[in-house]
Amino acid sequence: MQGLTEVLFRRVYEECFTGALPLAVSPFIALTRNLRFSTDNAQIRDVLPENNRGSIPVIPQILGKEPDEFVLLANHLYALGYSEVNWNMGCPMRAVTAKHRGCGLMAHPDEVRAILDTVVPRLEGRLSVKVRLGLKDKEEIFAMVPVLNDYPLASVTVHPRLGRQQYTGVPDLDTFGQVLPLIKHPVIYNGDLCTPDDIRRIRQRFPQVADLMVGRGILYRPTLPLEVDGSPTDRESVKHFIRRLLEAIRTTLPREEAVVRKTKEYWSLLWRALPISEMQARQVLRAQELTIVDNLIDSFIQ
Ligand SMILES: Cc1cc2nc3c(=O)[nH]c(=O)nc-3n(C[C@H](O)[C@H](O)[C@H](O)COP(=O)(O)O)c2cc1C
């Protein structure tokens, strides 16, 4: 997740909950006209192997639709040691979809076919994709699946919302159930997996699903993967994780203003892992100064 599950998070998570998450998909790397692979590019820096030591193993993700740039970036990522890259066809941000990128591609199966025709034969590693049901209409996925079935994809992750819903409403599990048997690749389910029960329910209802991908749930409840495997809820480990994450933000970011912004970005989801009210959580989001933010959070994770 852009701005959230970047390497800073992935390293601290792995340090605190070693082995709990077998894999993470990186926040997307956007294709740009003169794509540079230099360390100036923060999105590339995020997946450089030397920055990812001690992190959750990662699959880099690409956002964009320019075939030549796609091949260049993907092959660069394989050369760095990654065996798979993921193509983002799910991002719902308007600035993205308006350019037929991310979820904007869902309404254009012919365009996707043309891109895959050009890209797939030139890739030196595996490709997986992440999709939504559509941008505006769930019929879009039914037109897209036959296209995706024609290429050797490692997996298809389906987030059963429409792009226009952004992150609101609930995943459309009935439509997901109709689409699932039509996809010939391994299917990964993603959407609103926030509690061990959510995970059990999806596994039970859709046993054919190859794997599950947790999004915001990993911040709402960092111990979620451990709890699914039977560990009891352990609030002390969550508090320790939050402490370590805040330390990492402080040592990584140069300016106080940036530290406050980043801390709040995480806090806006992470507070749910603590036994505090939304009103208490909001005090942190309203605070402007780092010392106030720190003192408030400290009082919640004592
Ligand atoms: C702030 C934010 C940033 C996100 N960035 C990405 C991204 O870079 N790539 C991606 O595939 N999905 C991204 N997502 C979508 C999530 O991966 C996931 O598909 C979505 O949140 C639904 O799953 P959830 O209900 O488990 O959160 C992002 C979501 C949020 C809230």
Ligand as a Chemical Component Dictionary entry (heavy atoms), coordinates in Angstrom:
data_LIG
# 
_chem_comp.id                   LIG 
_chem_comp.type                 NON-POLYMER 
_chem_comp.pdbx_formal_charge   0 
_chem_comp.three_letter_code    LIG 
# 
loop_
_chem_comp_atom.comp_id 
_chem_comp_atom.atom_id 
_chem_comp_atom.alt_atom_id 
_chem_comp_atom.type_symbol 
_chem_comp_atom.charge 
_chem_comp_atom.model_Cartn_x 
_chem_comp_atom.model_Cartn_y 
_chem_comp_atom.model_Cartn_z 
_chem_comp_atom.pdbx_ordinal 
LIG C1  C1  C 0 -3.490 4.128  1.233  1  
LIG C2  C2  C 0 -3.609 2.944  0.324  2  
LIG C3  C3  C 0 -2.632 2.720  -0.631 3  
LIG C4  C4  C 0 -2.723 1.622  -1.497 4  
LIG N1  N1  N 0 -1.720 1.399  -2.408 5  
LIG C5  C5  C 0 -1.775 0.279  -3.188 6  
LIG C6  C6  C 0 -0.721 -0.028 -4.107 7  
LIG O1  O1  O 0 0.280  0.691  -4.247 8  
LIG N2  N2  N 0 -0.842 -1.154 -4.844 9  
LIG C7  C7  C 0 -1.918 -2.007 -4.714 10 
LIG O2  O2  O 0 -1.981 -3.033 -5.375 11 
LIG N3  N3  N 0 -2.929 -1.712 -3.891 12 
LIG C8  C8  C 0 -2.874 -0.616 -3.109 13 
LIG N4  N4  N 0 -3.907 -0.352 -2.247 14 
LIG C9  C9  C 0 -5.066 -1.266 -2.210 15 
LIG C10 C10 C 0 -4.861 -2.427 -1.242 16 
LIG O3  O3  O 0 -3.773 -3.232 -1.639 17 
LIG C11 C11 C 0 -6.106 -3.310 -1.194 18 
LIG O4  O4  O 0 -6.334 -3.834 -2.487 19 
LIG C12 C12 C 0 -7.337 -2.552 -0.758 20 
LIG O5  O5  O 0 -7.055 -1.737 0.360  21 
LIG C13 C13 C 0 -8.436 -3.545 -0.377 22 
LIG O6  O6  O 0 -7.990 -4.476 0.555  23 
LIG P1  P1  P 0 -8.270 -4.274 2.128  24 
LIG O7  O7  O 0 -9.762 -4.137 2.249  25 
LIG O8  O8  O 0 -7.712 -5.543 2.735  26 
LIG O9  O9  O 0 -7.571 -3.044 2.555  27 
LIG C14 C14 C 0 -3.836 0.743  -1.397 28 
LIG C15 C15 C 0 -4.814 0.977  -0.423 29 
LIG C16 C16 C 0 -4.719 2.053  0.427  30 
LIG C17 C17 C 0 -5.803 2.275  1.451  31 
# 
loop_
_chem_comp_bond.comp_id 
_chem_comp_bond.atom_id_1 
_chem_comp_bond.atom_id_2 
_chem_comp_bond.value_order 
_chem_comp_bond.pdbx_ordinal 
LIG C1  C2  SING 1  
LIG C2  C3  SING 2  
LIG C2  C16 DOUB 3  
LIG C3  C4  DOUB 4  
LIG C4  N1  SING 5  
LIG C4  C14 SING 6  
LIG N1  C5  DOUB 7  
LIG C5  C6  SING 8  
LIG C5  C8  SING 9  
LIG C6  O1  DOUB 10 
LIG C6  N2  SING 11 
LIG N2  C7  SING 12 
LIG C7  O2  DOUB 13 
LIG C7  N3  SING 14 
LIG N3  C8  DOUB 15 
LIG C8  N4  SING 16 
LIG N4  C9  SING 17 
LIG N4  C14 SING 18 
LIG C9  C10 SING 19 
LIG C10 O3  SING 20 
LIG C10 C11 SING 21 
LIG C11 O4  SING 22 
LIG C11 C12 SING 23 
LIG C12 O5  SING 24 
LIG C12 C13 SING 25 
LIG C13 O6  SING 26 
LIG O6  P1  SING 27 
LIG P1  O7  DOUB 28 
LIG P1  O8  SING 29 
LIG P1  O9  SING 30 
LIG C14 C15 DOUB 31 
LIG C15 C16 SING 32 
LIG C16 C17 SING 33 
# 
